[in-house]
Amino acid sequence: MITDPWFYACAVVAVLIVGIAKGGLGGGVAIVGVPLMSLTIGPIQAAAIMLPILLLMDVFAVRAWWRRWDEANLRTMIPGAVLGTLVGLATFRMLSNDAMRLLVGAMALAIAIAWYIGPRQTAAKSASMLRGTFWSTLSGFTSFGIHAGGPPIQAYLLSQQLDKSLFQATTVAFFFVVNWLKLPAYAWLGQLDTTNLTTSLILAPLAPLGIWIGRVAHDRIDESAFYHVVYGSLIVIGAKLMYDGLF
């Protein structure tokens, strides 16, 4: 297993942030997990260590939000999740981690800035197979590389002005599917070796703790503050990913 104390200093914070995001704060902050770990280890290894932890988090998150999701939206999103995962698998050896960071970072910044400077009272869009498949394919693809599939799904779901609990539950259900789709692909690519799995096991107890904190925070934040947290986090994370991709 990894023994570097600086890695665990970063990893503990990363896992807790991801758990809190998945548990109740929209999931956007969760894309900071791999970049945080990557301060001390390579991004590919960081993603491999994070995947089993995400799978465990998904079990607790789905239990907390059971059947509160929007099934109509999920029907428009699951086909894209499968397609995006396959594209990610096919291109895994072709795209650099820096290129992926730039793509996701630019997307996160664009989404957040458009929300802050655009009109707040826009007509809510409805679930759409065309838009849902497009955004979920992009999400599955970016999620495969560095577990950064949040911004595309936020672009799709937030445009519908969903109730915050419906939004949270739908993202939880979607990423439950996405992360389990990635598991056999990561195993086939040799990413789930003994070192990575042992390190994941050591960090695993933090998963339910993060989910619980996020679930409690969700019930104590009003809807306006909730969306400010989501979009504000996208600006910080987008800037961080862009910086890492460029430098």
N, C-alpha and C positions, 0 to 999 in steps of 0.2 A: 504494500500500500504506500501511498504518498506520506512522507514524514515531515515535510517542510512546514514549520509552524506558521510561516507567512501565508502559505496556501490556505490553511485552515482559518486563519484570521479573515481572509477574503471570502472563503467558501461558506462559513457560517452566516455571515451577513447576506451573501447572495441567496442562499437557500431560504432564509427567513423572509427576505424581500419577495422572492418568487412565491412563497407560500401565502403571504399576506395578500399579494396581488390576485392570486388564483382563488383565495378564499372569499374575497369580498370587494376588491377595489378595481374591478374591471379587467385585470390581467395585463394592462399595458406596461406596468412597471416590471413585469416578469421578464421582459427581454434584456434587462440589465444583468441577469444571472450569469450567463456565459462570459460577457465582457468583464465582469468583476473577477471571476475565476481566472480569466485569461491574463490578469496582471501578474500571475505567478507561474502559470503553465500554458501550454499551447491551446488555442481555441478548439481544435478538433478533439483533444483529450478532455477539455472542459465540457464540451457538448456530450461526450460519451458518459462522463461521470454524472452529469445532470439528468440524463434520460431516465434511469431507473428511479431517481428521486421524483421526477415529474409524474411518472406512472403511479407511484405511491400517493402523491398529492392528489392526483386525479380521482383516486378511489375515495378519499376523504371529502373532496370537493363535490363530487357527484352525489355522495350521500347527503351532504349538507343542503344541496339544491335540487334534490330528487324531484323530477317531473314538473319543475317550475319553468322549464325552458319552452321556447317557441318552436313547436314541431314543424310548422310551415317553413320557418327559416332554416331549420336543420335539413329539411328535404332539399332545399336549394343549395346547401353548402357541402354536404357530405360527398357528392360526386367530385367536386373540385378538390376536396381534401385528398381523395385517392389519387387523382390526376397529378396534383402538385407534389405528392410524396414520390410518385413514380418519376417525375421530372427531376426532383432532387436527387434521387438515387442514380439516375442515368448521368447526371452532370456533376456528381460529387467530386470526382477527381479532376474536373475541368476548371471549376470556379474557385478562386482564392477566397479565403476568409475575409480579406480586406475588401474585395469586390462585393461580397455579401453584406458587409457592414455598411458600405457606402449606399447600396440599394435600399436597405431597410432604414438607415438613418435619414436619407433624403425623403423617403416616404413618410416617416414619422413626423419630421419637421413640417412638411407640406400640409399634412392633415391637421396638425395642431394650429399652425399659423392661419390656415383657412378658417378654422373655427373661431379664433380670437378676433380676426379682423373682418370676418364676414357677418352678414345679418343673422341675428340669433333666432328670429322667428321665421324660419323657412318651412315650406310645406314638407311634411313628413313623407318619405317614400315608403313604398310597401315592399314586401318580400318579392324577389324576382329571380327566376331561374337563371337568366342571363347574367345579371349582376352578381348574384350569389355564387355562381360557378366561377366567374372571373376572379372575384376577390378571394374566394376560398382556395382556388388553385394557387394564386400568388402566396397566400398564407401557408399552404402546405409546403410549397417550395422553400420559402424563407425559413420556415420552422424546421425543415429537415437539416439545414446547414448549421444554424446556431440557435435553434429554439426561439426564433424571433418572428413568430407568425401573428403576433397581436395587432400591429398597425393595419394590415389589410382587412382583418375582420372588423376592427373598430370602424374603418371607413365605411363598410357595408352596413353594420348594425346601428351605429350611431346616427346615420342619415335617416333612420326610421323613427327616431325619437322614442325609443322603447322606454318603458318604465325601468328604473335602475336594477330592480331585482330580476326582471325578465331578461334584460341585457346580460347581467352577470351569469344567470343560470344557463343561458344559451351559449355563451362563450365557454363555460365550464364543460358542457356536453360536447361541444365541437372539438375542443382540444383533448378531451378524453379519447375521442376517435383518432385524432391526428397522432397523438403520442403513441398509442398502441399500434398504429400503422407503421410507425418508424422502427419499432422494436426488432422485427425480423430483418429489416434492411440493415440496421446497425450491427446486428449479430453477423450477418453475411459479410459485411465490410470489415469485420474483425475488430470493431471498436469496443466490444464488451469483454475485454480480457480480465484476468484476475486482478491486476492492479486497479483498474478502473472500478470494477464491481465491488472490491473490498472497500475502496474509498467511498463509494456510494453508500455502502452499508453503514459505515461509520457516521455519515451525515444524515442518514434516513430518519432518526428520531426527531429531527427538526421539522420534518414535513408536516405532521399533524399539528404541531405547535403553531407554525406559520398559518396554516389553514384556519385554525381556531381564532387567531388574532384578527385575520382578515374578515372572518364572518362576524365577529363582534363589532369591528370597526364599521362594517357595512350598515349595520342596524342603527348606528349612531351618527351617520353622516346624511345630511339632507341632499336632495337630488341635485340642486345647483352646485353645492360644494363637491359632490361626487364627480360631476363632469369636469369641474375645474381641476380636480386631482388627476383625472385621466388624461386630459389634454396637457396640463402642466408637466406631467411626467413624460409625455411624448416629446416635448421640447428638450428637456434635459437629456433624455436617453438618445434622441435623434442626434443632438449635437455631439454627444459622447461617441456614438457609433461613427459619425462622419469624421471626427477627429482621429479615431483609431484607424479608420480605413485609409485616411490620407497620410498619416504620419507613423 
